[in-house]
Amino acid sequence: MRFIVYLAVLAGLAYGGLYVYYDASLSSAVEERLSDSGLGEVTVSGVDFSPLAPLSTEAKVSADVAYGSLDASVTLQVTGHPLFGDELSVDLSGLEALRLGVGSQ
């Protein structure tokens, strides 16, 4: 019984590490993709993906990006895996939401 608990804890730690690495890799890949598109001043404030996305090679991802006082949510199609493959392709699917902040920061 103890072995199963240790195995479950070990699997949870491994998945947690994979999840954090996938999140960090996607954030930098999205910034790079947007920079290649001519949007170099855009910063990625967050990436949202399904809990099983780090285990697959294709995923739909939503990213929150900011440019000055504009905030937007964009959808992206990710093909490949940053840990298990050599190539990671991020394709911009569309704009979900656009928000304009008024005032000084």
C-alpha positions as CSV (number, residue, x, y, z in Angstrom):
1,M,0.0,0.0,0.0
2,R,2.8,2.4,0.9
3,F,4.4,1.7,-2.5
4,I,1.3,2.9,-4.3
5,V,1.1,6.1,-2.3
6,Y,4.8,6.8,-3.0
7,L,4.2,6.1,-6.7
8,A,1.2,8.4,-6.8
9,V,3.2,11.2,-5.0
10,L,6.1,10.7,-7.4
11,A,3.7,10.8,-10.4
12,G,2.1,14.0,-9.1
13,L,5.5,15.7,-8.6
14,A,6.6,14.7,-12.1
15,Y,3.3,16.0,-13.6
16,G,3.6,19.2,-11.6
17,G,7.1,19.8,-12.9
18,L,6.0,19.0,-16.5
19,Y,3.0,21.4,-16.1
20,V,5.2,24.3,-14.9
21,Y,7.8,23.7,-17.6
22,Y,5.1,23.5,-20.3
23,D,3.6,26.8,-19.0
24,A,7.0,28.6,-19.1
25,S,7.9,27.2,-22.5
26,L,4.6,28.2,-24.0
27,S,4.8,31.8,-22.6
28,S,8.2,32.3,-24.2
29,A,7.1,30.6,-27.5
30,V,4.0,32.9,-27.7
31,E,6.1,36.0,-27.1
32,E,8.6,34.8,-29.8
33,R,5.7,34.1,-32.2
34,L,4.2,37.5,-31.6
35,S,7.6,39.2,-31.9
36,D,8.1,37.4,-35.3
37,S,4.8,38.8,-36.4
38,G,6.0,42.4,-35.8
39,L,4.4,42.8,-32.4
40,G,7.7,43.0,-30.4
41,E,6.3,45.3,-27.7
42,V,3.6,42.8,-26.7
43,T,4.0,41.0,-23.4
44,V,2.4,37.8,-22.4
45,S,0.8,38.0,-19.0
46,G,-0.6,34.5,-18.8
47,V,-1.2,31.3,-20.8
48,D,-4.2,29.1,-20.2
49,F,-4.5,25.5,-21.4
50,S,-6.3,22.3,-20.5
51,P,-4.9,20.2,-17.7
52,L,-4.0,17.4,-20.1
53,A,-2.3,19.7,-22.7
54,P,1.2,18.9,-21.2
55,L,0.7,15.3,-22.0
56,S,-0.2,15.7,-25.7
57,T,1.5,17.1,-28.8
58,E,-1.4,19.3,-30.0
59,A,-3.3,21.8,-27.9
60,K,-5.5,24.8,-28.1
61,V,-4.1,27.5,-25.9
62,S,-5.5,30.9,-24.8
63,A,-2.9,33.6,-24.0
64,D,-3.5,37.0,-22.3
65,V,-1.3,39.6,-23.9
66,A,-0.8,43.3,-23.1
67,Y,0.4,46.2,-25.2
68,G,0.4,49.5,-23.3
69,S,-3.1,50.0,-21.9
70,L,-4.6,47.4,-24.3
71,D,-5.2,43.8,-23.0
72,A,-6.3,41.0,-25.3
73,S,-6.9,37.3,-25.2
74,V,-5.8,35.3,-28.2
75,T,-6.3,31.7,-29.2
76,L,-3.3,29.7,-30.4
77,Q,-2.9,26.2,-31.9
78,V,0.2,24.6,-30.5
79,T,1.7,21.6,-32.4
80,G,4.6,19.7,-30.9
81,H,5.9,19.6,-27.3
82,P,8.7,21.6,-25.8
83,L,10.1,18.7,-23.8
84,F,9.4,15.7,-25.9
85,G,10.1,17.1,-29.4
86,D,12.5,19.2,-31.2
87,E,10.0,21.5,-32.8
88,L,7.2,23.6,-31.3
89,S,4.9,25.4,-33.7
90,V,2.6,28.1,-32.4
91,D,-0.1,29.4,-34.8
92,L,-2.3,32.3,-34.1
93,S,-6.0,31.3,-34.4
94,G,-7.8,34.4,-33.5
95,L,-8.6,37.2,-31.1
96,E,-11.0,36.3,-28.3
97,A,-11.3,39.6,-26.4
98,L,-9.9,43.1,-26.5
99,R,-9.9,45.4,-23.5
100,L,-8.8,49.0,-23.3
101,G,-7.7,50.5,-20.0
102,V,-8.3,54.2,-19.6
103,G,-6.1,56.2,-17.2
104,S,-2.5,56.4,-16.2
105,Q,-0.5,53.5,-14.8
